[in-house]
Amino acid sequence: GAVVSQHPSWVICKSGTSVKIECRSLDFQATTMFWYRQFPKQSLMLMATSNEGSKATYEQGVEKDKFLINHASLTLSTLTVTSAHPEDSSFYICSAPTDLAKNIQYFGAGTRLSVL
Amino acid sequence: GENVEQHPSTLSVQEGDSAVIKCTYSDSASNYFPWYKQELGKRPQLIIDIRSNVGEKKDQRIAVTLNKTAKHFSLHITETQPEDSAVYFCAASIGGEYGNKLVFGAGTILRVKS
């Protein structure tokens, strides 16, 4: 299958700081990527759809000013958690479809964020 | 919007037995239904998927069935092995301007006892 790389895999930060997470499609171009959040023992909740060349589309209840998404190129999307607080601690995972028509999505390895 | 319900939340089976996980969806426009396996702290891995124009699909010990009328689909694992132990998520694809978003079920913890 296709490869989606996510970095960093684990980050600890102080409350009030910002953290950037990168998601890269290594062997295909992704005009669309998806960002999910997963709390312990829970399901994946879609946060936003990242679109190359245009603004991200956020799901209801997700603060766009807190979770900044930038789809800089056809292979890179970044999620920045601004002014992080302990309640933002979670597992953040990105995914990308290799073919929008077929909609087979491949996931990054995830980033575990711990806010102290 | 789309809502996906998944049952059971936990499932324990003896090695060699079969396991069945069921999901229902609400949006009749959904047309793609993947199943993912996730081990602790790792990424979800696609194990099988089915599209709305097909009723059943099989890949070795894994099969998925889809009933569009009833809006439910199921994952069947036969001859279970300890390495099948993981969390399994079903999902349904809903339309969006930029490709199809996935809505996930709550997950099923499968434990295969040896």
Boltz contact constraints between the chains, C-beta under 6 A:
constraints:
  - contact:
      token1: [A, 32]
      token2: [B, 98]
      max_distance: 6.0
  - contact:
      token1: [A, 32]
      token2: [B, 99]
      max_distance: 6.0
  - contact:
      token1: [A, 43]
      token2: [B, 104]
      max_distance: 6.0
  - contact:
      token1: [A, 43]
      token2: [B, 106]
      max_distance: 6.0
  - contact:
      token1: [A, 43]
      token2: [B, 107]
      max_distance: 6.0
  - contact:
      token1: [A, 44]
      token2: [B, 104]
      max_distance: 6.0
  - contact:
      token1: [A, 46]
      token2: [B, 101]
      max_distance: 6.0
  - contact:
      token1: [A, 49]
      token2: [B, 98]
      max_distance: 6.0
  - contact:
      token1: [A, 51]
      token2: [B, 98]
      max_distance: 6.0
  - contact:
      token1: [A, 97]
      token2: [B, 99]
      max_distance: 6.0
  - contact:
      token1: [A, 100]
      token2: [B, 99]
      max_distance: 6.0
  - contact:
      token1: [A, 103]
      token2: [B, 32]
      max_distance: 6.0
  - contact:
      token1: [A, 103]
      token2: [B, 93]
      max_distance: 6.0
  - contact:
      token1: [A, 103]
      token2: [B, 100]
      max_distance: 6.0
  - contact:
      token1: [A, 107]
      token2: [B, 43]
      max_distance: 6.0
  - contact:
      token1: [A, 107]
      token2: [B, 44]
      max_distance: 6.0
  - contact:
      token1: [A, 109]
      token2: [B, 43]
      max_distance: 6.0
  - contact:
      token1: [A, 110]
      token2: [B, 43]
      max_distance: 6.0
